[in-house]
């Protein structure tokens, strides 16, 4: 009884498990019980092993999927790798070319920028020297700078980009030259037209407009008329101004400077005479009346008789000591004064000079 009780109990468990009747299990006895148990354990082991492989394969599949996703993400972000990147790069759309500027639009911009300047330059061309010309020069300078700004911001066709930039730069230079040419209105003032003749701005504008015109863009500007520098001189010893002379005094002027000079003697606020002495020359004035004189002299180039002044390189000075002339009768004759003034510095000279404001220089 003791030996059969476990077998019966186990068989009952086996029948419940395998779905077989209890009677069949009793016929086989303990051997069937062990065989059944072994069979069940084998089935369970196989199931466990199969499940383990599936889990392992699933883990491998997951591990493989993650790098593939990472590679795909890397290629999408713009870091190509392998053959797939070539296909992605080839599929990217090519940038469309920038459309060029319509030449007709640029021509309108040129006309709008240069038209006001051209009118101002024509006013300069016809203005008389003095205040009217100076005002015209100021206006034209401002419009030249405005035109340069307009051209720099204008939409420009590809073939005109270099010429447009060249013209804008030239217009700025022209504006500076127009301002610099303004006359001071005083003595020793070079004509603005002479200044413009040697300025670089007008010539730079001409070159830039020619370059644009060769491309089919009319950028014409009428530059104001200019004048060549003059070299007007009087004869050596010629009088610029001559008052009454009836004395016996004698004045000799020695001009050792590199410029022509005009020497003027005044007495009592009035000009007695002015004499022209060329550079490297000397001149003598006779019949100087007795009296005390202040001696002025101006040096420079290009004598402008209308202004009683040189127009370039002027200086205005006077001798600090006065020139005293006198004529006296003495036994057996007459004594009179003979003076010599040297305009350049000399060794052992005894006459000092001072600068004089142009407005205080006697006419």
C-alpha positions as CSV (number, residue, x, y, z in Angstrom):
1,X,0.0,0.0,0.0
2,X,2.7,2.4,0.8
3,X,4.5,1.8,-2.6
4,X,1.4,2.3,-4.8
5,X,0.1,5.5,-3.2
6,X,2.7,7.8,-4.8
7,X,2.3,6.1,-8.2
8,X,-1.4,6.5,-8.1
9,X,-1.1,10.2,-7.1
10,X,1.4,10.9,-9.7
11,X,-0.5,9.1,-12.4
12,X,-3.6,11.1,-11.6
13,X,-1.5,14.2,-12.0
14,X,-0.3,12.8,-15.3
15,X,-3.7,12.1,-16.5
16,X,-4.8,15.5,-15.7
17,X,-1.8,16.8,-17.6
18,X,-1.8,14.6,-20.6
19,X,-5.5,14.1,-21.0
20,X,-5.3,10.2,-20.7
21,X,-7.5,8.0,-18.4
22,X,-6.2,6.9,-15.0
23,X,-6.6,3.2,-15.9
24,X,-4.0,3.4,-18.7
25,X,-1.6,5.0,-16.4
26,X,-2.0,2.3,-13.8
27,X,-1.1,-0.4,-16.3
28,X,2.2,1.1,-17.1
29,X,3.2,1.6,-13.5
30,X,6.2,3.7,-12.3
31,X,8.0,3.3,-15.6
32,X,5.4,5.3,-17.3
33,X,5.5,7.8,-14.6
34,X,9.2,8.4,-15.1
35,X,8.9,8.3,-18.9
36,X,6.1,10.8,-18.8
37,X,8.0,13.0,-16.4
38,X,11.0,12.9,-18.7
39,X,8.9,13.7,-21.7
40,X,7.4,16.7,-20.0
41,X,10.8,18.0,-18.9
42,X,12.2,17.6,-22.5
43,X,9.3,19.5,-23.9
44,X,9.7,22.2,-21.4
45,X,13.5,22.4,-22.1
46,X,12.9,22.6,-25.8
47,X,10.3,25.3,-25.4
48,X,12.6,27.2,-23.2
49,X,15.5,26.9,-25.6
50,X,13.3,27.9,-28.5
51,X,12.1,30.9,-26.6
52,X,15.7,31.8,-25.7
53,X,16.7,31.7,-29.4
54,X,13.7,33.9,-30.3
55,X,14.6,36.3,-27.6
56,X,18.2,36.3,-28.7
57,X,17.3,36.8,-32.4
58,X,15.0,39.6,-31.4
59,X,17.8,41.2,-29.4
60,X,20.1,40.9,-32.4
61,X,17.5,42.3,-34.7
62,X,17.0,45.2,-32.4
63,X,20.7,45.8,-32.2
64,X,20.9,45.8,-36.0
65,X,18.0,48.1,-36.4
66,X,19.4,50.8,-34.2
67,X,22.6,51.4,-36.2
68,X,20.7,51.3,-39.4
69,X,18.4,54.0,-38.1
70,X,21.3,56.0,-37.0
71,X,23.0,55.7,-40.4
72,X,19.8,56.7,-42.1
73,X,19.5,59.7,-39.8
74,X,23.1,60.7,-40.5
75,X,22.6,60.7,-44.2
76,X,19.5,62.8,-43.9
77,X,21.3,65.4,-41.9
78,X,23.7,66.1,-44.7
79,X,26.7,63.8,-43.7
80,X,26.8,61.4,-46.7
81,X,28.3,58.0,-46.3
82,X,28.8,55.3,-48.9
83,X,26.9,54.9,-52.1
84,X,23.6,56.1,-50.5
85,X,24.9,59.6,-50.1
86,X,25.6,60.0,-53.8
87,X,21.9,59.3,-54.6
88,X,20.8,61.8,-52.0
89,X,23.2,64.5,-53.3
90,X,22.1,63.9,-56.8
91,X,18.5,64.3,-55.9
92,X,19.1,67.8,-54.3
93,X,17.7,70.6,-56.5
94,X,20.3,72.9,-58.1
95,X,20.2,76.6,-57.3
96,X,18.5,78.8,-59.8
97,X,20.7,81.5,-61.5
98,X,20.3,85.1,-60.3
99,X,18.4,87.1,-62.9
100,X,20.4,89.9,-64.5
101,X,19.3,93.6,-64.3
102,X,17.4,95.0,-67.2
103,X,19.7,97.4,-69.1
104,X,16.8,99.8,-69.7
105,X,16.3,100.1,-65.9
106,X,19.9,100.9,-65.4
107,X,19.8,103.6,-68.1
108,X,17.0,105.2,-66.2
109,X,19.0,105.1,-63.0
110,X,21.9,106.8,-64.8
111,X,19.7,109.6,-66.1
112,X,18.2,110.2,-62.8
113,X,21.5,110.3,-61.0
114,X,23.5,112.4,-63.5
115,X,20.8,114.8,-64.8
116,X,20.9,117.2,-61.8
117,X,24.7,117.2,-61.8
118,X,24.9,118.0,-65.5
119,X,22.7,121.0,-65.0
120,X,24.9,122.2,-62.1
121,X,28.0,121.8,-64.1
122,X,26.6,123.9,-66.9
123,X,25.9,126.7,-64.4
124,X,29.5,126.6,-63.3
125,X,30.5,126.8,-67.0
126,X,28.7,130.1,-67.5
127,X,29.2,131.8,-64.1
128,X,31.5,134.8,-63.8
129,X,34.4,134.7,-61.4
130,X,33.7,135.8,-57.9
131,X,30.8,135.0,-55.6
132,X,28.6,133.6,-58.4
133,X,31.2,131.1,-59.5
134,X,31.9,130.1,-55.9
135,X,28.2,129.4,-55.3
136,X,27.9,127.4,-58.5
137,X,31.0,125.3,-57.5
138,X,29.4,124.5,-54.1
139,X,26.2,123.4,-55.7
140,X,27.9,121.2,-58.3
141,X,30.1,119.6,-55.6
142,X,27.0,118.6,-53.6
143,X,25.3,117.1,-56.6
144,X,28.3,115.2,-57.6
145,X,28.4,113.5,-54.2
146,X,24.6,112.8,-54.4
147,X,25.0,111.2,-57.8
148,X,27.8,109.0,-56.5
149,X,25.6,107.8,-53.7
150,X,22.7,107.0,-56.1
151,X,25.0,105.0,-58.5
152,X,26.4,102.9,-55.6
153,X,22.9,101.8,-54.7
154,X,21.6,101.4,-58.2
155,X,20.8,97.9,-59.6
156,X,23.5,97.3,-62.3
157,X,23.8,94.8,-65.2
158,X,26.7,92.5,-64.9
159,X,28.6,94.1,-67.8
160,X,28.4,97.5,-66.2
161,X,29.3,96.8,-62.6
162,X,33.0,97.8,-62.9
163,X,32.2,100.9,-64.9
164,X,29.5,101.9,-62.5
165,X,31.8,101.6,-59.6
166,X,34.5,103.6,-61.5
167,X,32.1,106.4,-62.2
168,X,30.9,106.6,-58.6
169,X,34.5,106.9,-57.4
170,X,35.3,109.6,-60.0
171,X,32.2,111.6,-59.0
172,X,33.4,111.8,-55.4
173,X,36.8,113.0,-56.5
174,X,35.1,115.6,-58.8
175,X,33.1,116.9,-55.8
176,X,36.3,117.4,-53.8
177,X,38.0,119.2,-56.7
178,X,35.0,121.5,-57.2
179,X,35.1,122.6,-53.5
180,X,38.9,123.0,-53.5
181,X,38.7,125.2,-56.6
182,X,36.6,127.9,-55.0
183,X,38.4,131.2,-55.1
184,X,39.1,133.2,-51.9
185,X,38.1,136.4,-53.6
186,X,41.2,138.2,-52.2
187,X,44.6,139.0,-53.7
188,X,46.9,136.3,-54.9
189,X,43.8,134.2,-55.7
190,X,44.2,131.6,-58.4
191,X,41.3,131.4,-60.8
192,X,39.0,128.4,-60.0
193,X,39.1,127.6,-63.7
194,X,42.9,127.3,-63.5
195,X,42.6,125.1,-60.5
196,X,40.1,122.8,-62.3
197,X,42.4,122.5,-65.3
198,X,45.0,120.6,-63.2
199,X,42.5,118.6,-61.1
200,X,42.2,114.9,-61.5
201,X,38.5,114.5,-60.8
202,X,37.2,115.9,-64.2
203,X,39.5,113.6,-66.1
204,X,38.5,110.6,-64.1
205,X,34.9,111.3,-64.8
206,X,35.6,111.5,-68.5
207,X,37.3,108.2,-68.5
208,X,34.5,106.5,-66.6
209,X,31.8,107.9,-68.8
210,X,33.6,106.7,-71.9
211,X,33.9,103.2,-70.5
212,X,30.2,103.0,-69.9
213,X,29.3,104.6,-73.3
214,X,31.3,101.8,-75.0
215,X,29.0,99.3,-73.4
216,X,25.9,101.2,-74.6
217,X,25.1,103.2,-71.5
218,X,25.0,107.0,-72.0
219,X,26.6,108.7,-68.9
220,X,27.5,112.0,-70.6
221,X,28.4,115.0,-68.4
222,X,29.5,118.4,-69.6
223,X,32.5,119.4,-67.6
224,X,32.9,123.2,-67.0
225,X,35.4,125.1,-69.1
226,X,38.8,125.6,-67.6
227,X,41.8,127.8,-68.1
228,X,45.5,127.0,-68.4
229,X,47.8,128.5,-65.9
230,X,49.2,131.9,-67.1
231,X,52.6,133.3,-66.7
232,X,52.0,137.0,-67.2
233,X,55.0,139.3,-66.5
234,X,55.9,142.9,-66.9
235,X,59.2,144.1,-68.2
236,X,61.9,144.5,-65.7
237,X,61.8,148.0,-64.3
238,X,58.3,148.7,-65.6
239,X,56.1,150.9,-63.3
240,X,52.9,149.4,-62.0
241,X,52.0,152.7,-60.6
242,X,53.9,156.0,-60.8
243,X,53.2,159.3,-59.0
244,X,54.9,162.6,-59.3
245,X,58.7,162.3,-59.0
246,X,60.8,165.4,-59.1
247,X,63.6,164.9,-56.6
248,X,67.1,163.7,-56.9
249,X,66.9,160.6,-54.8
250,X,67.7,157.2,-56.3
251,X,66.5,153.7,-55.3
252,X,68.0,150.5,-56.6
253,X,66.2,147.2,-56.0
254,X,68.2,143.9,-56.3
255,X,65.9,140.9,-56.6
256,X,67.9,137.7,-55.9
257,X,64.8,135.6,-55.1
258,X,63.3,132.9,-57.4
259,X,60.2,134.9,-58.1
260,X,59.3,138.2,-59.8
261,X,58.6,141.1,-57.4
262,X,56.8,144.4,-57.2
263,X,58.3,147.0,-54.8
264,X,56.0,149.8,-53.6
265,X,57.0,153.0,-51.7
266,X,54.3,154.8,-49.7
267,X,54.4,158.1,-47.9
268,X,51.7,159.4,-45.7
269,X,49.4,156.6,-46.6
270,X,49.7,157.3,-50.3
271,X,51.5,155.2,-52.9
272,X,54.4,157.1,-54.4
273,X,55.3,154.5,-57.0
274,X,55.4,150.7,-57.6
275,X,58.1,149.1,-59.8
276,X,58.3,145.6,-61.3
277,X,61.6,143.7,-60.8
278,X,62.0,140.3,-62.4
279,X,63.7,137.5,-60.5
280,X,67.5,137.6,-60.7
281,X,67.4,141.2,-61.9
282,X,67.8,144.7,-60.5
283,X,66.0,147.9,-61.3
284,X,66.7,151.6,-60.4
285,X,64.1,154.3,-59.8
286,X,65.4,157.9,-60.2
287,X,64.0,161.3,-59.2
288,X,62.7,160.1,-55.9
289,X,61.4,163.1,-53.9
290,X,62.7,163.8,-50.5
291,X,60.7,162.2,-47.6
292,X,60.4,159.2,-45.4
293,X,58.9,156.1,-47.1
294,X,57.7,152.7,-46.1
295,X,58.9,150.0,-48.5
296,X,56.6,147.1,-49.3
297,X,57.3,144.2,-51.7
298,X,55.3,141.3,-53.0
299,X,56.7,138.2,-54.8
300,X,55.0,135.5,-56.8
301,X,54.1,134.3,-60.3
302,X,51.7,135.4,-63.0
303,X,51.0,139.1,-62.5
304,X,47.3,140.0,-62.6
305,X,47.2,143.7,-63.5
306,X,43.4,143.9,-62.7
307,X,44.1,142.9,-59.1
308,X,47.5,144.4,-58.8
309,X,48.7,141.1,-57.5
310,X,50.4,137.8,-58.5
311,X,48.1,134.8,-58.8
312,X,50.4,132.0,-57.5
313,X,52.9,131.6,-54.8
314,X,52.4,135.1,-53.4
315,X,54.1,136.7,-50.4
316,X,53.5,140.2,-48.9
317,X,56.2,141.8,-46.8
318,X,57.6,145.2,-45.8
319,X,61.0,146.4,-44.6
320,X,60.9,147.3,-40.9
321,X,63.1,150.4,-41.4
322,X,61.9,153.3,-43.4
323,X,63.7,154.6,-46.4
324,X,64.6,158.3,-45.9
325,X,65.4,160.4,-49.0
326,X,66.6,163.9,-48.9
327,X,68.1,166.4,-51.1
328,X,70.3,169.3,-49.8
329,X,72.4,172.0,-51.3
330,X,76.0,172.1,-50.2
331,X,78.9,174.1,-51.1
332,X,79.8,173.3,-54.6
333,X,76.7,171.3,-55.4
334,X,73.8,169.2,-54.1
335,X,73.7,166.1,-52.0
336,X,71.0,163.5,-52.5
337,X,70.2,160.0,-51.2
338,X,71.0,156.8,-53.0
339,X,69.6,153.6,-51.4
340,X,69.8,149.9,-52.4
341,X,67.4,147.3,-51.2
342,X,68.1,143.6,-51.6
343,X,65.0,141.4,-51.4
344,X,66.8,138.1,-50.7
345,X,68.7,137.4,-47.5
346,X,72.3,138.4,-47.7
347,X,75.3,137.9,-45.4
348,X,75.8,141.0,-43.3
349,X,72.5,142.6,-44.3
350,X,71.1,145.2,-42.0
351,X,67.4,145.3,-43.0
352,X,64.8,143.1,-41.4
353,X,61.3,142.5,-42.9
354,X,57.8,141.6,-41.6
355,X,54.9,139.8,-43.2
356,X,51.9,142.0,-44.2
357,X,48.3,140.8,-44.5
358,X,47.3,140.8,-48.2
359,X,44.5,143.2,-47.5
360,X,46.9,145.8,-46.0
361,X,49.3,145.7,-48.9
362,X,49.0,149.0,-50.9
363,X,47.6,148.9,-54.3
